[in-house]
Every structure is written in C-alpha cells, then in structure tokens.
Amino acid sequence: MIPLRPALDDYLTMRRALGYKLQRTEKLLANFVGFVEVAAADRITIDLALSWATLPAEGDASWWSSRLTVVRAFARYLHTLDPATEVPATDLLPARSHRAVPYLYSHEDIAALMVTAETLRFPLRVLTFQTLIPLLAVTGMRVGEAIRLDRNDLDLGQGVLTVRLSKFGKTRELPLHGSTVDALRYYLRRRGQLNPKPKAPSLFISLAGTRLIYCNVQWTFQRLIHEAGLKPRSGACRPRLHDLRHSFAVRTLIDAYRADADVAARLPLLSTYLGHVHPARTYWYLSAAPELLALAGKRLERSLEESS
C-alpha cells in the first residue's frame, strides 16, 4: 500500500520536471485523494475513480471524461509502485471530440472591439484592453502568456518581447513591428500617469496595480464581443479570446500566399513564433479558413499546370 498524498506530491514533482504546469490537475487530484480518504480506502479502485469522476451527477459527459483521464494517469503511475492499484480502462467514459471551429476575426472586427473598449468605466481599463487586444491579434500570443509578461520582458530599444516559460517550459523572443513598439511605449507612458506605483512587475496591470487575472480578462472580452455586436457564425463557431491567436496564424499564411512567398518555408517560422513544438501543431489552426484553402488550391493548380 502506498500513502496517496505523498505519492501525489511525488507524481506532480516528476511531471513538472518534464515541463508540465498542472495547476488544474493538482486541484483535481487533491480533491480525488480526499474522496478516497473519506471512503476509508487505502488504494485507488476503478469503482472509486468512476464514482468521483461522474460528479456532479448532472455534469457534462466531457467533464466526466476529463476528470477520469486525470485520475487514470495518476493511477498508472501508482500501479508501477503498487500493482494492486486499479487503472480505469481508456474506454470508460470516452472523450467526445467537439473542438470549436475557430472564429476568424477581420480587421473590422478588431476595430469594432477597440471602439467598444472606450465604454469601459475607467481610463486605465480602456487603455489596457485597447493595447492587450491588438497585441494578441498581431503576435498570436496565448492570453496567459500576455498577462504573465513583466515590464522587463519588453525591450523597446530592440523591439522584442520575451515570452518566458510558456507551454512545456519554453521561452521565445518575438520581434515586433515598429507600430506595435510605439503602441506599447504609449501604453507604458500613459499607464505611468494613471498608476505611478503599480504593485506588480507585470506589463499589463489592473486598476489596483496588480497583474491581470485570466478569468477577468475573459469576462471583459466577452462583454466587449456582445456590445460590439459580433455574433456566432454557427453553434460551434463563437467568438472567443483565443481565436485572436487563430486569426493571426491564418492571416500570416494568407499574406504569404498573396505575396507569392514560399509558404512551406514560412510555416516552421510561424510555428516557432507561436511557440509550438512542431509545425504539425500549427496546421490545424489553418484548416478552418476557406480563403486560405482556396489560395492553397490555386497555387497547387498553377504548379500542376506549369509542370505539365
């Protein structure tokens, strides 16, 4: 028998050493271990795992599947230490694939969001969201990466942003266009006037001078989406904050096709800029853009005609 709480600490330490952050996983597994303890069990069983995973009873099937997946990985680890640990089979509560269709923002959509941001109550909030939203649109950064940026991560002289310890512990440098550098320089100057003594070293700050919180940024963005009149294009295609990243990726490749550039050579560069570990991770971002697929098709037709 292996004590579960010390084993959980060892499991999280091992996986974090591989680059995983696991904040959500840690909360879920701590809750699960507490559930096992209340049941007076000394090891993981399939019945216990299923009973916990299917909470709450009215929960969505995908939520249940996600919870069981987290427990399954922990159980596999424990099974190597204690063969009596039961590992839930992968066909129990299988996940249903329902990846959202990316909402590709036009230049007009971004402009509408910028105008709508003027309606936010305080000048600092207006300034922050009128800088954060276009920065996401022109760099394709993940939202979490942007709000984790510190002031020292921005080199205005070189025009470079350093994104530190992002997904899988990667750090990368993002060269910025001159207009983006100017916008960030203005943000910092105006931010200093509105809040001269921020409490956090972060680049983007809240009204209290602290680092922005992800859920608050999401809530404000959805409010701006609603007030700007941006509507879902289908049940699976709704405007999301993360879709600014999709839009950047698609727009970059469309520009390359229109400039008759070597798209195959551009794709690894785009993948690196986005912080993907392999260009294959970038490809699915591009499959939902009819204009991009049409440009790729025309180039293929031209290539076939030339070769014949």
C-alpha positions as CSV (number, residue, x, y, z in Angstrom):
1,M,0.0,0.0,0.0
2,I,1.3,3.4,-1.0
3,P,0.2,6.5,1.0
4,L,-1.7,8.6,-1.5
5,R,-0.9,12.2,-0.5
6,P,2.9,11.7,-0.5
7,A,2.6,9.8,-3.8
8,L,0.6,12.6,-5.3
9,D,3.4,15.1,-4.3
10,D,6.0,12.8,-6.0
11,Y,3.8,12.4,-9.1
12,L,3.3,16.2,-9.6
13,T,7.0,16.8,-8.9
14,M,8.0,14.3,-11.6
15,R,5.7,15.6,-14.2
16,R,6.6,19.2,-13.5
17,A,10.2,18.3,-14.1
18,L,9.1,17.4,-17.6
19,G,7.7,20.9,-18.2
20,Y,4.0,20.4,-17.3
21,K,2.4,23.1,-15.0
22,L,-0.5,21.0,-13.7
23,Q,-2.4,23.6,-11.7
24,R,-5.8,22.2,-12.6
25,T,-4.5,18.6,-12.3
26,E,-3.2,19.3,-8.8
27,K,-6.6,20.6,-7.6
28,L,-8.5,17.8,-9.2
29,L,-6.2,15.0,-7.8
30,A,-6.1,16.6,-4.3
31,N,-9.9,16.5,-4.4
32,F,-9.9,12.9,-5.6
33,V,-7.4,11.8,-2.8
34,G,-9.7,13.4,-0.3
35,F,-12.6,11.5,-1.8
36,V,-10.7,8.2,-1.4
37,E,-9.8,9.0,2.2
38,V,-13.5,9.8,3.1
39,A,-14.3,6.4,1.6
40,A,-11.8,4.8,4.0
41,A,-10.0,3.1,1.1
42,D,-6.2,2.6,1.1
43,R,-5.7,2.5,-2.7
44,I,-7.4,3.5,-6.0
45,T,-10.1,1.3,-7.4
46,I,-12.0,1.6,-10.6
47,D,-15.3,2.0,-8.7
48,L,-13.9,4.8,-6.7
49,A,-12.4,6.5,-9.8
50,L,-15.8,6.3,-11.6
51,S,-17.8,7.5,-8.6
52,W,-15.6,10.6,-8.3
53,A,-15.3,11.3,-12.0
54,T,-19.0,11.3,-12.5
55,L,-19.5,14.2,-10.0
56,P,-21.7,16.2,-10.2
57,A,-24.4,13.8,-11.3
58,E,-25.8,16.4,-13.7
59,G,-22.4,17.1,-15.2
60,D,-21.5,17.0,-18.9
61,A,-20.1,13.8,-20.2
62,S,-16.9,15.5,-21.5
63,W,-16.3,16.9,-18.0
64,W,-16.7,13.4,-16.5
65,S,-14.2,12.0,-19.2
66,S,-11.7,14.8,-18.4
67,R,-11.8,14.0,-14.6
68,L,-11.4,10.3,-15.2
69,T,-8.4,11.0,-17.6
70,V,-6.6,12.9,-14.8
71,V,-7.2,10.0,-12.3
72,R,-6.2,7.4,-14.9
73,A,-2.7,9.0,-15.4
74,F,-2.1,9.1,-11.6
75,A,-3.3,5.5,-11.3
76,R,-0.9,4.3,-13.9
77,Y,1.9,6.0,-12.0
78,L,0.8,4.3,-8.7
79,H,0.4,0.9,-10.4
80,T,4.2,0.8,-11.1
81,L,4.7,1.2,-7.3
82,D,1.7,-0.8,-6.1
83,P,0.4,-3.4,-8.6
84,A,-2.8,-3.6,-6.5
85,T,-3.8,-0.1,-7.8
86,E,-6.6,-0.4,-10.3
87,V,-6.2,1.6,-13.5
88,P,-9.5,2.6,-15.3
89,A,-9.7,1.4,-18.9
90,T,-9.5,4.0,-21.6
91,D,-12.9,3.0,-22.9
92,L,-14.6,4.1,-19.7
93,L,-16.2,7.5,-20.1
94,P,-14.5,8.1,-23.5
95,A,-14.0,11.6,-24.6
96,R,-16.2,13.1,-27.3
97,S,-14.3,15.3,-29.8
98,H,-16.0,18.6,-30.1
99,R,-13.2,21.1,-31.0
100,A,-14.6,24.5,-31.5
101,V,-14.5,26.0,-35.0
102,P,-12.1,29.0,-34.9
103,Y,-13.8,32.4,-35.2
104,L,-11.5,34.3,-37.6
105,Y,-11.6,38.0,-36.8
106,S,-11.5,40.5,-39.6
107,H,-9.7,43.9,-39.3
108,E,-13.2,45.4,-39.0
109,D,-14.0,43.1,-36.0
110,I,-10.8,44.2,-34.2
111,A,-11.6,47.8,-34.9
112,A,-15.1,47.3,-33.5
113,L,-13.7,45.8,-30.3
114,M,-11.3,48.8,-29.9
115,V,-14.2,51.2,-30.3
116,T,-16.3,49.3,-27.8
117,A,-13.5,49.3,-25.3
118,E,-14.0,53.0,-25.0
119,T,-17.1,52.2,-23.0
120,L,-15.2,50.6,-20.1
121,R,-15.6,52.6,-16.9
122,F,-12.0,53.6,-16.0
123,P,-9.3,55.1,-18.3
124,L,-6.8,52.5,-17.2
125,R,-9.1,49.7,-18.2
126,V,-9.8,51.3,-21.5
127,L,-6.0,51.8,-22.1
128,T,-5.2,48.2,-21.1
129,F,-7.7,46.5,-23.3
130,Q,-7.1,48.8,-26.2
131,T,-3.5,47.6,-26.0
132,L,-3.9,44.0,-25.0
133,I,-6.4,43.0,-27.7
134,P,-4.4,44.3,-30.7
135,L,-1.2,42.9,-29.2
136,L,-2.8,39.4,-29.1
137,A,-4.0,40.0,-32.7
138,V,-0.6,40.9,-34.1
139,T,1.5,38.4,-32.2
140,G,-0.7,35.4,-31.8
141,M,0.4,35.0,-28.2
142,R,-1.6,32.9,-25.8
143,V,-3.7,35.0,-23.4
144,G,-1.9,33.5,-20.4
145,E,1.5,34.4,-21.9
146,A,0.4,38.1,-22.4
147,I,-0.8,38.6,-18.9
148,R,2.3,36.9,-17.4
149,L,4.6,39.3,-19.2
150,D,6.7,41.5,-16.9
151,R,7.8,45.0,-17.8
152,N,11.4,43.7,-18.1
153,D,10.2,41.3,-20.8
154,L,9.7,44.2,-23.2
155,D,12.8,45.7,-24.9
156,L,11.6,48.8,-26.5
157,G,15.0,49.6,-28.0
158,Q,15.3,46.3,-29.8
159,G,11.6,45.9,-30.4
160,V,11.4,42.5,-28.9
161,L,9.1,40.7,-26.4
162,T,10.4,37.8,-24.4
163,V,7.8,35.2,-23.6
164,R,9.2,33.1,-20.7
165,L,8.4,29.6,-19.5
166,S,5.3,29.2,-21.6
167,K,3.7,25.9,-22.5
168,F,6.1,23.0,-21.9
169,G,8.5,25.4,-20.2
170,K,9.5,27.1,-23.5
171,T,10.9,30.6,-23.7
172,R,10.9,32.5,-27.0
173,E,11.6,36.0,-28.4
174,L,9.0,37.8,-30.5
175,P,10.3,40.6,-32.8
176,L,7.6,43.4,-33.0
177,H,6.6,45.7,-35.8
178,G,7.5,49.4,-35.2
179,S,3.9,50.4,-34.8
180,T,3.4,47.8,-32.1
181,V,6.5,49.1,-30.3
182,D,5.1,52.6,-30.5
183,A,1.7,51.4,-29.1
184,L,3.4,49.6,-26.1
185,R,5.6,52.7,-25.5
186,Y,2.5,54.8,-25.3
187,Y,0.8,52.3,-23.0
188,L,3.6,52.4,-20.6
189,R,3.8,56.2,-20.6
190,R,0.1,56.6,-20.1
191,R,0.0,53.7,-17.6
192,G,2.6,55.5,-15.5
193,Q,0.4,58.6,-15.4
194,L,-2.7,56.7,-14.4
195,N,-1.0,54.4,-11.8
196,P,2.5,55.7,-11.0
197,K,3.3,53.0,-8.4
198,P,2.0,49.6,-9.6
199,K,2.1,46.7,-7.1
200,A,3.2,44.1,-9.6
201,P,6.1,44.0,-12.1
202,S,3.7,42.9,-14.8
203,L,3.5,44.7,-18.2
204,F,-0.3,44.9,-18.1
205,I,-1.9,45.9,-14.8
206,S,-5.4,46.1,-13.3
207,L,-7.0,49.2,-11.7
208,A,-5.3,48.1,-8.4
209,G,-1.9,47.9,-10.0
210,T,-1.8,44.1,-9.8
211,R,-1.4,41.6,-12.5
212,L,-4.4,40.9,-14.7
213,I,-6.4,37.7,-13.8
214,Y,-7.3,35.4,-16.7
215,C,-11.0,35.0,-15.8
216,N,-11.5,38.7,-15.5
217,V,-9.9,39.3,-18.9
218,Q,-12.1,36.6,-20.4
219,W,-15.2,38.2,-18.8
220,T,-14.4,41.7,-20.1
221,F,-13.6,40.4,-23.6
222,Q,-16.9,38.6,-23.8
223,R,-18.7,41.7,-22.7
224,L,-16.9,43.7,-25.5
225,I,-17.9,40.9,-28.0
226,H,-21.5,41.3,-27.1
227,E,-21.5,45.1,-27.1
228,A,-19.6,45.2,-30.4
229,G,-22.4,43.0,-32.0
230,L,-20.1,40.1,-33.0
231,K,-22.4,37.1,-33.4
232,P,-21.7,33.4,-33.5
233,R,-21.3,32.0,-37.1
234,S,-22.7,28.6,-36.0
235,G,-23.3,26.6,-32.9
236,A,-19.6,25.5,-32.9
237,C,-18.1,28.9,-34.1
238,R,-18.4,31.5,-31.5
239,P,-16.0,34.5,-30.9
240,R,-13.5,33.6,-28.3
241,L,-10.5,35.4,-26.9
242,H,-8.2,32.5,-28.0
243,D,-9.4,32.9,-31.6
244,L,-7.2,36.1,-31.9
245,R,-4.4,33.6,-32.0
246,H,-6.0,31.5,-34.7
247,S,-6.7,34.7,-36.7
248,F,-3.1,35.7,-36.5
249,A,-1.9,32.3,-37.8
250,V,-4.4,32.3,-40.7
251,R,-3.7,35.9,-41.7
252,T,0.0,35.3,-41.7
253,L,-0.3,32.5,-44.2
254,I,-2.8,34.3,-46.4
255,D,-0.4,37.2,-46.6
256,A,2.4,34.8,-47.6
257,Y,0.2,33.3,-50.4
258,R,-0.8,36.7,-51.7
259,A,2.9,37.8,-51.8
260,D,3.7,34.6,-53.7
261,A,6.1,33.6,-50.9
262,D,7.5,30.2,-50.1
263,V,4.7,29.1,-47.7
264,A,6.5,25.8,-46.8
265,A,9.4,27.8,-45.6
266,R,7.2,30.2,-43.7
267,L,5.3,27.6,-41.7
268,P,8.1,26.5,-39.4
269,L,8.8,30.2,-38.7
270,L,5.2,30.8,-37.9
271,S,5.2,27.7,-35.7
272,T,8.2,29.0,-33.8
273,Y,6.7,32.4,-33.4
274,L,3.5,30.9,-31.9
275,G,5.5,28.7,-29.5
276,H,4.6,25.3,-31.0
277,V,7.0,22.5,-30.5
278,H,6.4,21.2,-34.1
279,P,4.8,22.7,-37.3
280,A,2.2,19.9,-37.2
281,R,0.7,21.7,-34.1
282,T,0.2,24.7,-36.3
283,Y,-1.5,23.0,-39.2
284,W,-5.0,22.5,-37.6
285,Y,-5.2,26.3,-37.0
286,L,-5.2,26.8,-40.7
287,S,-7.8,24.2,-41.8
288,A,-10.9,26.2,-40.9
289,A,-10.1,29.1,-43.2
290,P,-11.9,28.8,-46.6
291,E,-9.9,31.8,-48.1
292,L,-6.6,30.1,-47.1
293,L,-7.6,26.8,-48.5
294,A,-8.7,28.5,-51.8
295,L,-5.3,30.2,-52.1
296,A,-3.5,26.9,-51.5
297,G,-5.7,25.2,-54.1
298,K,-5.0,27.9,-56.7
299,R,-1.3,27.6,-56.1
300,L,-1.5,23.8,-56.4
301,E,-3.4,24.2,-59.7
302,R,-0.8,26.6,-61.0
303,S,2.0,24.3,-60.1
304,L,0.3,21.4,-61.8
305,E,-0.2,23.4,-65.0
306,E,3.4,24.6,-65.0
307,S,4.7,21.1,-64.6
308,S,2.5,19.7,-67.4
